[in-house]
Amino acid sequence: MPRRHIHMTGAEGAALRAALRELRTRLHVPAEFPAPVLAEAERAAREPRLPELDATGIPLFTIDPPDSRDLDQAMHLAKRPDGGGYRVHYAIADVAAFVTPGGALDAEAHRRVTSLYFPDVKVPLHPAPLSEGAASLLPDQTRPALLWRLDLDREGRVETADVRRALVRSRAKLDYEGVQKAIDAGTAEEPLALLKDIGRLRETLERERGGISLNVPEQEVVEHEGSYGLVYRAPLPADGWNAQISLMTGMAAADLMLAAGTGILRTLPTAPDGAVGRLRRTATALRIDWPHHVPYAELVRSLDPHVPAHAAFLQECTALLRGAGYTVFSGGHLPSPALHAAVAAPYAHCTAPLRRLVDRYAGELCVAAVAGAAPPEWAVAALDALPQRMAEGTRLANSAERESVDLVEAAVLKDRVGETFEATVIDVLDHEPLVGTVHLEEPAVVGRVESPSRPLPLGDRIRVRLTRADPGLAKILFAPA
């Protein structure tokens, strides 16, 4: 997905920028922030509501893409003083320290719901003076945060969870590739080196409870020789270890809210048998051995996203994640459903409040739960409307990412109509076996394929001919060569 800001040059870049602007207009993407919202953001940046607790002595660090400035999370990892396990400090940007309930900033955040990412621009949830400035956990800056302290046993299980408001100060802004290199080389200092230890312990626990994390290769827009292109990026192990810290915190947040009787969970129903059966047929077509006694989650963990057939299968697995939503509960009435099937536990979104609206509310409820206090009325009053609002925002974000990729693919290939490419058939429509999807090896393109007469061979490597690539239509089309 197009997550990086790129510089697009020349006439081709201008045409793609124009197409992306048209896409944003068609999707009704919010444009500039209204003047009252910007004015309130600037005032809030100067005068945040600061907590009394000073935790700036904890040497936190962040792990994000190199060009990111909206830094939601910072961490510090250590062995517990009693030698009984690990202590994780996880600081989350305290957006509520800047946003006044019912104000212009709050209303705009409810209108936007989530940050949107396009190849040429980012459309943020909050104005830059907050999201990339006063609220962001940038290095060497004192910031208000919700500071989690999670004490783990030797196997990585959470024994105690605490969260409260505190002033924090990150010491370093790290990126995934640098983190991976330092850990692999053995040069990482202990707080960073422990990311691998704790991450792998949490992955083991995930496997034991039947959870699953999909390491799906992403299509990434990159700058190349003054222009632009697409590459596949398979997640690094460090991506997964970092994600485990966030997942662990989201699970702890869910437990706190369930114990307190009021909250909002991220839920996902169990996939129906038909969906798993279709995946088994796909695995057979892709020549992936899936013995009947092997659970789906175990198979996925055995796959290598660098292998084209495995990458294609992992992409198909994302279908099992459809149907995720948010479930609100209050008054001590436990929610149904309460589990996230992929996490295999109760789970809440709470670690990305600069980029996702619901996280501000979950964080607020957790702080109240730990303090033994009633949650703020403004937070409770907004809960019932949040699932629908988040669903609308998530649909828009998914459309923005998917259609942006379509545009870039068409722009990359527009001068190559008639050429042939090596590809793998990764999907065939059940009701229309002449139509499907192919995964090109180079460039990093996934597109529609239509056969004139013969059913498409799911899982086979074939040569395809590009028959259409029109950035104006934002779609590409292939035919078997």
Protein Blocks (a to p, Z undefined) as FASTA:
>chain_A
ZZbccddehjklmmmmmmmmmmmmmnopacdddfklmmmmmmmmmmccddfbdcklpccd
ddddfkbcbdfbdcdddddfklpaccdddddddfklmmcghiaklmmmmmnopacddfkb
ccdfbdfklmmmmmpccehiacddddddddddfkopafbdcddddddddfbdcdfklmmm
mmmnopacfklmmmmmmmmmmmmmmmmnopacddddddddddeehiacdddddddfklmm
mmmmmmmmmmmmmmmmmmnopacddddddddfklmmmmmmmmmmnopacdfklcfklmmm
mpcfkbmklmmmmmmmmmmmgoiacdddeehiacddfbdfklopacddfklmmlomklmm
mmmmmmmmmnopacdfklmmmmmmmmmmmmmmmmmmmmmmmmmmmmmmmmmmmmmghiac
ddddfbdcfklmkbccdddfbdcdddddddfkbccdehiacddddfbdcfklopacdddZ
Z
